[in-house]
Amino acid sequence: MAAAAGVSKGTVYLYFANKEELFKTVVRENLVPALARGTDLVDRFEGSTPELLRELLRGWWGLIGATPVSGLTKLIMAESSNFPDIARFYQEEVMMPGDELFARVLARGVERGEFRALPPNPATTLVCAPLVFLMLWQRAFGPYAHKEIDPDAYIDNLLEMLLFGLTTGEARDRPLPPKSGPYVWEKIRDEMQARQEAGRLAQRADEPDTVAPGATARQGQT
């Protein structure tokens, strides 16, 4: 990471006490805000619950699954036994809020007469598990597989399978309307990227100018 940023290893530790704190910062600055926007979307969404579920599934992929941040899930699964505190942190900061978010969506659908009543556990796991698989496939198996999985087609088919098992009443016989215009999650992505870029620019402006040690020595010689 230090090499990618063009700084020394010591500089990284000026900002992060250890690797665990660095990991937590990456999670809090990338995954937690996306989950918060998902919660806000559920609070104010005015369309049908099947449409809301589509927004969340596609938003999850666009904001997390299709980005380098998705590598965190693979890392956690590989290193959880070596870093149990990090595994617990990820569970509390990411997995539990995500599970609660989808539980709210299912409850909304039941209240509106669009979904059948199903127990949140394991219903939310059945919604989330295919998403985790898609991330792992893209990160671990995809480059070496004999077949390709198109993420958009995968999510569309996942949604159809979920809705066929979830919906009831008129919602079961009424297909999702064709989407016109950008998804809500795409607007959220653009806003988050703009905010992150503004934060990076502000941080650079606050950093003092540094002079390379070699340059300082040469200045002293002159």
C-alpha positions in Angstrom: 0.0 0.0 0.0 2.8 2.4 0.8 4.4 1.7 -2.6 1.1 2.3 -4.3 0.7 5.6 -2.5 4.3 6.6 -3.2 5.3 7.0 0.4 7.4 5.1 2.9 6.0 2.4 5.3 6.7 4.7 8.2 4.4 7.4 6.7 1.5 4.9 6.6 1.9 4.4 10.4 1.6 8.1 11.0 -2.1 7.7 10.0 -2.8 4.1 11.1 -1.6 2.4 14.3 -1.5 -1.0 12.7 -2.9 -3.1 9.8 -6.2 -3.7 11.7 -6.9 0.0 12.0 -6.1 0.5 8.4 -8.6 -2.2 7.5 -11.3 -0.7 9.7 -10.7 2.7 8.1 -11.2 1.2 4.6 -14.4 -0.4 5.7 -15.8 2.7 7.4 -15.0 4.9 4.5 -16.3 2.6 1.7 -18.8 0.0 3.0 -20.4 1.8 5.9 -21.5 4.9 3.8 -23.0 2.7 1.1 -25.0 0.8 3.7 -26.1 4.1 5.2 -27.3 5.3 1.8 -29.2 2.0 1.4 -31.0 2.6 4.7 -31.9 6.1 3.5 -33.2 4.7 0.3 -35.5 2.2 2.1 -36.8 5.0 4.3 -37.9 7.2 1.5 -38.5 4.9 -1.5 -42.0 5.4 -2.9 -42.2 2.6 -5.5 -43.2 -1.0 -5.1 -41.1 -3.3 -2.9 -40.0 -5.4 -5.9 -38.6 -2.2 -7.4 -36.9 -1.4 -4.1 -35.3 -4.8 -4.0 -34.1 -4.3 -7.6 -32.5 -1.0 -6.6 -30.7 -2.6 -3.6 -29.4 -5.6 -5.5 -28.1 -3.5 -8.3 -26.9 -0.8 -6.0 -25.0 -3.4 -4.0 -23.2 -4.5 -7.1 -22.5 -1.1 -8.5 -21.3 0.5 -5.2 -19.5 -2.5 -3.7 -19.4 -5.7 -5.8 -18.0 -4.2 -9.0 -15.4 -2.1 -7.1 -12.0 -3.0 -5.6 -13.8 -2.8 -2.2 -15.3 -6.2 -2.9 -11.9 -7.8 -2.2 -12.4 -7.1 1.5 -14.9 -9.9 1.7 -12.5 -12.4 0.2 -9.8 -11.1 2.6 -12.0 -11.5 5.6 -13.0 -15.1 4.7 -9.3 -16.0 4.2 -8.0 -14.3 7.3 -10.8 -14.4 9.9 -9.2 -17.2 11.9 -5.9 -15.2 12.1 -7.6 -11.9 13.0 -10.8 -12.7 14.9 -11.2 -9.1 16.1 -11.3 -7.9 12.5 -13.9 -10.7 11.7 -16.1 -9.5 14.5 -15.7 -5.9 13.4 -16.8 -6.8 9.9 -19.7 -8.7 11.2 -20.9 -5.8 13.4 -20.2 -3.0 10.9 -21.2 -4.6 7.6 -22.9 -8.0 7.8 -25.4 -7.2 10.6 -26.5 -3.8 9.2 -26.8 -5.4 5.7 -28.9 -8.2 7.1 -31.2 -5.8 8.9 -31.5 -3.7 5.8 -32.9 -6.6 3.8 -35.1 -7.7 6.7 -36.7 -4.3 6.5 -37.3 -4.7 2.8 -39.0 -8.0 3.3 -41.2 -6.6 6.1 -42.1 -3.7 3.9 -43.2 -6.1 1.2 -45.4 -8.1 3.7 -47.0 -4.9 5.1 -47.9 -3.8 1.6 -49.3 -7.2 0.6 -46.6 -7.7 -2.0 -44.5 -10.4 -0.3 -45.4 -13.6 1.5 -44.5 -13.6 5.2 -41.3 -15.5 5.6 -39.0 -15.6 8.7 -36.2 -13.1 8.3 -33.7 -15.8 9.3 -32.8 -17.4 6.9 -34.7 -15.4 4.3 -32.2 -12.5 4.4 -29.3 -14.9 4.1 -30.9 -16.5 1.0 -31.0 -13.0 -0.5 -27.4 -12.0 0.4 -25.6 -15.3 -0.1 -25.8 -15.2 -4.0 -24.3 -11.7 -3.8 -21.3 -12.9 -1.7 -20.8 -15.8 -4.2 -20.7 -13.4 -7.1 -18.0 -11.3 -5.4 -15.9 -14.4 -4.7 -16.4 -15.7 -8.2 -15.2 -12.4 -9.7 -12.3 -12.2 -7.4 -11.1 -15.8 -7.1 -12.6 -18.1 -9.7 -13.7 -15.9 -12.6 -10.2 -15.3 -14.1 -9.6 -19.1 -14.4 -13.1 -20.3 -15.1 -14.2 -21.9 -18.4 -17.5 -19.9 -18.3 -18.2 -16.3 -17.7 -20.8 -14.9 -15.3 -22.3 -11.6 -16.5 -23.0 -9.7 -13.3 -26.0 -7.8 -14.7 -27.6 -11.0 -16.1 -26.8 -12.8 -12.8 -28.6 -10.1 -10.7 -31.5 -9.9 -13.0 -32.1 -13.7 -12.8 -31.5 -13.7 -9.1 -34.2 -11.0 -8.7 -36.7 -13.0 -10.8 -36.1 -16.1 -8.8 -36.4 -14.2 -5.5 -39.6 -12.4 -6.6 -41.2 -15.7 -7.8 -40.7 -17.1 -4.3 -41.5 -13.9 -2.4 -44.4 -12.1 -4.1 -48.0 -12.7 -3.6 -51.3 -11.3 -4.8 -51.2 -8.8 -7.7 -47.5 -8.3 -7.3 -47.0 -12.0 -8.3 -48.8 -11.5 -11.6 -47.4 -8.1 -12.4 -43.8 -8.1 -13.7 -41.4 -5.4 -12.9 -41.9 -2.4 -15.1 -39.0 -1.6 -17.6 -36.6 0.8 -16.0 -36.4 4.2 -17.6 -33.6 6.6 -16.7 -30.7 5.9 -14.2 -31.2 3.8 -11.2 -31.2 5.6 -7.8 -28.1 3.8 -6.8 -26.2 5.3 -9.8 -27.0 8.8 -8.5 -25.9 7.7 -5.1 -22.6 6.4 -6.6 -21.9 9.7 -8.3 -22.6 11.6 -5.1 -20.4 9.4 -3.0 -17.5 9.6 -5.6 -17.8 13.4 -5.7 -17.8 13.6 -1.9 -14.7 11.3 -1.7 -12.9 13.3 -4.3 -13.6 16.5 -2.4 -12.3 14.9 0.8 -9.1 13.8 -0.9 -8.5 17.3 -2.3 -9.2 18.9 1.1 -6.7 16.5 2.7 -4.0 17.2 0.2 -4.6 20.9 0.8 -4.1 20.5 4.5 -0.9 18.4 4.2 2.4 20.4 4.6 4.8 20.5 1.7 7.6 17.9 2.2 11.1 18.0 0.9 13.0 14.8 0.1 15.9 14.1 2.4 18.4 14.1 -0.5 17.2 17.5 -1.6 17.6 18.9 2.0 21.2 17.6 2.1 22.0 19.2 -1.3 20.6 22.5 -0.1 22.8 22.3 3.0 25.9 21.7 0.8 25.1 24.8 -1.2 
